[in-house]
Amino acid sequence: MFCICQRIGGGCALSGLSRVAVTLGMLVVMLFPVVSNASQKLTCSKKTLCIETVKNKGAVVFYATNKQAYDVSFTIYVDSKNMESSMSLPATFILERRERRQLFTLRFDDKPWNYNYHFEWARGRMGVVHNDNYVYNLPYTNVRPYRVTQSCNGTFTHNGKAQYAVDFKMPEGTPVLAAREGLVVRTKADSSRGGNSKEYISDGNFVLIEHDDGTIAEYAHLRQNGVSVRTGQRVNRADVIGYSGNTGYSRGPHLHFVVQSTPDGKTTVSHPTRFSTHIGIVKCPPRNTYLLPDLL
């Protein structure tokens, strides 16, 4: 996620400007008018990371707030005129869950001053190392096998941060199990919207579970009201966490499973997962393979 903000001060007020916000995919650009007596501004991205600037006498103080129950890593960049920073910039930070922290200060005197900043962030604590030896359960019961409809490097949507995701075709309402034990750090269950269009990309219901190595698993496209766990709850492997559906950017009822982390606080990567199945341990199962869990 990438955000840009601009501030101008030092008596250079520009009247008649309106606030402008433009969203271009994952790019959010926000321009603010100059208000000479404005002392506090807040910019939030995706209901997760908020950057707050507070203007005191001779200084602008930057604060950051993580609004989620998982850690957030981010880098902030500042370009300023006639201002001095209290620390070297750009700077990278890690905010723990629900943490608010003072970051740095830009000091100014009676000369006209201005600054703009942007920040990039990613979910999770940067630099964590996935345990590649861990063997995951398949995220469903062993009542019947389900077909892999898209696997690693799938041509439809499994690229970039979803490179090593696996999709399992299953009827709506199929119980979804935790493939690995961990802490539930976010859920969404209120959406009824879904379809084969990117306009639905933010409408998918999901459960996020953080593992003991710091990686986070996403179980996505759950049905409306199809989440059976809550944020802050610890789950064991094979616990029921929800019910499959067809919400979000989806071509049909299925479960999307992926394990992710951030290497640098800017980008998100996924990890190949090894599943325990009736035919042995399988990594990146081929498309159209039917798999039955061998529950550990």
N, C-alpha and C positions, 0 to 999 in steps of 0.2 A: 504494500500500500504506500502511496506517495502523495504528499500534500504540500501545497505552497501557500504562504501568507506574506502580506506586505504591510508595513506600517511606516508612516511618515510623521515627523514631529518637529519640535523646535520652532513652532510658530508659523510653519508653512501650511496653514490650513487651506484646503481646497473645498469650496462650497459647491453644492449641487451634485456631488457624486453620489451614486447609489451603490449599495452593496451588491456585488456580483458573485454568483457561485456557478461554476460550470463543472459538470461531471463528464469525463471522457473515459469510459471503462473504469480502470483502476486509478485514474488520475483525477484528483480533486484540486481545483484552483479556486482560491478565495481572495478577493480584493476588498479592502476595507477603506472607507472614506476617512479622512483626517478629522478628528474631533479633538480640539485642543485640550478639553478637560476630561477626555476619556482616560481612565486609569487602569482598566482591566478588560482583557479580551480573551475569549476562549474558543479554541478550534478543536473539534473532535472528529475522529475518523472511525467509521464503521462501529460506533457504539463501544469502542475498545480503548483507544488511546486519545487522551485529551491533552493539548498543550495550552497552558494559560500564561499570559503575560500580564504583569502588574507593574504599572508605572508609579514609582515613588519619586521623591525629590532627587533629581540628578541620575536616575537609574531606571532601567527596565529589568525586572526579575522574571525569569522563566521557571515555570513549574510544569510537571508532568503527572498525570493521573492514569492509572490502569484501572479500567472499570470492570474488568473480567476476572474470573476465578483461576486463570492460568497466567503464567509469567509472560511478559511482552518484552521483546528486544527491539531497539530502535536507534537510528542515527539521525541527528539533527544538524542541518547546515544553515549558516547565517552569513549574509552579506550586509555590511553596515557602512555608514559614512559618519565620521566624527563621533564614533562610539568605541569604547574599549571593553573587551570581554574579560571576565574574571577567569576564564579558562581557555585553553586552546580549542579551536573549532575547525572542522566539524568534530563532533563527539558522539560516542556510542554508549548507550545505557541499557541496563536490564532493570525493569520494574517487576517486582514480585506481585503476586495476585492482590488486587485491590489497593495497591500502594500508591501514595501521593508523595512526591519528592521535589524539593527545590533543585534545579539543575545548575543554573549559572546566572550571572548578572551582566548586562550591558550598561556601562556608565557613559554619561554625556555631560557637556557643560553648556555654555550659552550659545555655542555655534549651532546653526541649523543641522539637524541630524535626521537620519532615516535608516531603516533596516528592513530586510525581508528574510524570511526563513522558509525552509521546507524540511519535511522529515519523511523517512521511510521506516516502516515497521513490519515486524513479522511475529506471528504467534509462537510462544514458547521461549525457552532460555537458549540463547545462541551457543553453539559449540557442543551441544550434547552429542553423545555417541550412541547410536543404535546398537543394541545387543544382537548381532547377526546370528548368534547361536541359538537364540530363543525360538522355540517351536510353538506356533500359535494354533489354537483350535480353529476350525472353520466356524464362522459366526452364526451357526444354526444347528438345530438338533439332528440326531442321526435317524430320524423317522424315515427320511427319504433323501436321495441325492438331488442336488440342484446343478444346473448347467452354468458354466462360465461363459458369459456372453461378451465380455471384454476383459482383457488381462493386461499385463505390462506392455507399455508402448502401443496400446490400442489406438487405432486410427481415428476413432470418433472423438473421444475427450481425454484419453489417457496419455497426456504429454505434459511437459513442464512440471509443475508441482504435483501432478497426479500421475506421473510416469509409471509408477509401480502399483497403481491401484488395481483392484480386481472387482468385477461386477458379477453378481450371481442372480440369475433370473429366478424369481419365485413369486407365488401369488400374494396379492395384498393381504396383510394380516398375519403373515408367517412370523412366528416368534424369532427375534434376533437376539443372539447370545453374545456376551463379551468374549472376544477371542483371546484376551489377555487381561489379567487383573490390573486394577488401577483406580484412579480417582476421577470421578465425573466432574469435568470442569466447565461444560456448557451444554445446553440442550435447546432445541427449538421444536415445537410441536403444534403450532397454531395455524399452519398453512394448509389450505386445501387445493392450492394451485399447482399445476404441473403440465408439462408438454414438451414436445420436440422443438423448442425454440429457446434461444438465449435470453429472451425476455423473462423466462422463469428461473433464471440462474440463482436468484436470491430467495426463491420460494421453497426450497427443499427443507424438510424437517430432518433433524440430525441429533446424534449424541457424540460428544467428544470425551475421550477418556485418556488421561495422562498416565503413562507408565513409569515404573521406578527408574528407568534410564533417561527420563525427561522427554521422550518422544510422545506424540499424541496421535491416537487412532480416531478416525472419523467413520461413523456409520451413518450413511446418508440415504435420502429419499424415503424416509419413514412416512407412514400414513399420518393423517391429521389426528392429533391426540394419541399418537402411537409411541409415546415415550413413557417408560415405566420407572425411570430413575430420576433423581434430582441432583442438581449441582451441589458438590460437596460430599456426595455419597461415595463410599468405597465399594467396589464390586469385585467379586472373584470371577475367575474364568468360568465360562458356561452359565453365569447368571443371566436371566432374561433382562434385557435393557430396553426393549421396545418391540415394535411390530413393523414389518416391511410395508412399503407403499409405492407411490408413483408421483411424489411431489418434486418440484424443482425441474431442472433441465433434464428431462428423461424421455426416452422413447417407449417405455413400457415398464410395468411393475418389476422392480429388481432392488437388490441391496448393493450399494457401493461401499467398499471397504478400502481404507488406505491408512498407512502409518507415515507420519511426517515429522520434520524438525526444521530448524533454521540454522544454517552454518555461520551466518554473518549478521543476523539481525535485520537483513534487508530482503532476502529471498527465502522461499520455502522449498524444501526438497522432500521427496518421498523415498521410502526404503523397501526393497524386496522383502517379502515375508515368507517364512517357511511354515507350511500348514501340515498338521497331522491328519492324514486321510486314510481311507480304507485300502489305498494302494501304496501307502508309505508316506514319507515326508516329501511334499511337493512345493516347489518355489516357482512363481510365475506360471501357473497352470495354463496349458494351451486353451485357446478359445474352443468352445463346444465340448469341453471335457465335463463329464458328470462326476461330481465328487460327493462322497459320503463321509461324514466326520468320523474320525477315530478319537473320541473325546479323551483327553488326558486328565 
